Amino acid sequence: MEFYDAEGVRHSIAIDGPVTKEKVSKILDLVELMSGTPQASATALGLSPRKFDRLASTIMSQLKGRRFTSAEARKAFETAFKEKILLSTVSTYLTRLADRGVLERQQEKLGLTYCVKLEEQKPSPAPGPSLQAS
């Protein structure tokens, strides 16, 4: 993710490993703090010159909480940024987001659908040793 602060300094942040909603939220909080604008966390990815970042921003802000297709993601992107994007590009980016654990991908009769992955539940601690009569 890249963003520019109020002084025009470019900042780059990368996550290596599983991405959770909590991690994304913390990064967006940092972006808001560094840029000094109250709406920065909602639009930080959207300000990036990279289409990938802007598509991710669109998905997180407009499509979170429901299943969507690549065509719906494309329409949301083009509406938000008044810029065309190839459907094949959207599909590639959605695959990357799914591979990184941001999206869940599901095959349905008419094609693939996606949704923003909920933060995975931490496994409950294993029960202690059972007491069994010998």
N, C-alpha and C positions, 0 to 999 in steps of 0.2 A: 504494500500500500504506500502510496506517495501522497503528500499534501504540502501545501505552502502555507507558512504562517503569515501574520499581518505585515511582517517586514520583507516578505518575498523569499524567505529562506526555504529551500526544499528539504523535506524530511522524508526518509524512507523507513518503513517498518516491515519486517518479514517474520512470519511464524513458520517454524520448522517443526512439524509434528501435527498431531491431531488438533483441529480447530473446534472450539466450543463457543456457544453463544456467550458464555462468561468471558472468555478471552477476547472475543470481538468487542464486547461491551467495554472491557478495560482499555483496549486500544483506542476506541472511540472517545472514551473519557480523557485519555491522554491527549488525543488530537484536539479536543475541545479546550483543554487547559493550555496547550502550547499555542494554539492559534488565537485564543482570547475572544472567540466569538461564541455566543450561546448556542447557535444552531450548527456549530461545526461538526458535532458528533453525528448529526443526521445527514450531513452533506459532504463529509470529508472524502469519502471514496468517490462521490459524484464530481468532485473538483479535479480529480486526476485526469490527465490527458489520455490515460489508457482506457480503452473500451472495456477491457476485462474488469477493471476496478469500478467503472461506472455501471456496468451490468450488475455486479455484485451489490452495489449500493441500491440499485433499483429493486432488486430481489428482496434485500433485507428490509427496505422501507415500504414497498408496495405489495409484495407477494407473500410475505411471511404469514404463516398461519393457515395456508390453504395449498392444495395441490395445483400445479400449473404446468403447461406445456411449453416447449421451446418457442412456439409461435406467440403464446401469451407473454412470455418474457421479452421477446423481440418487440411486440407492440408497446409494452410498458416502457422499454428503453427508448424507442423512437418517439413516444409521446413526451417522456421526461426531458430528453436532450435535443429534440427536433433535429435528429440526425439518423440517417439510414444505417442499418447494420444487416449483413447477410445472415439468413437463417442458419446457414452452415457454421458461421462464426459463433452465433449464439449457442448452437448445439455443442460445439467444441468447448466453449467456456463453461457450459453447464456440466459437461462431463468432467472437466478439471475441478470444478467446485464439488462435485460428487466424490471424485477421487480423493480430495483433500478433507472430506468429512463434513463439509459445510451443508451440502444438500443430500437428501435421500432420493434415490432414483428407483422408479418402479415401472415395470413393463405392464402395460394394459392392452386391451384388444386393439385400440386404435393407435398405439404408440407409447412412447415413454412419457411419464409425468414425473415431476419433481416437487419436493417441498423442503423448506428449511428444516434441518435436523434439530430436534430438541436436544438439549444438553443431556448426555447419557447419565442415567442414574448410576450412582456409585453402588457397587455390590455391597450387600449387608455383610457384616462380619460373619465369618463361619461360626456355626454353633460350637460350643465347647464339646469336649469328649463326652459321649453318652455313657451313662452308667448302666451297664448290662450285667445281669447275674451270670456267673460262670457256672 
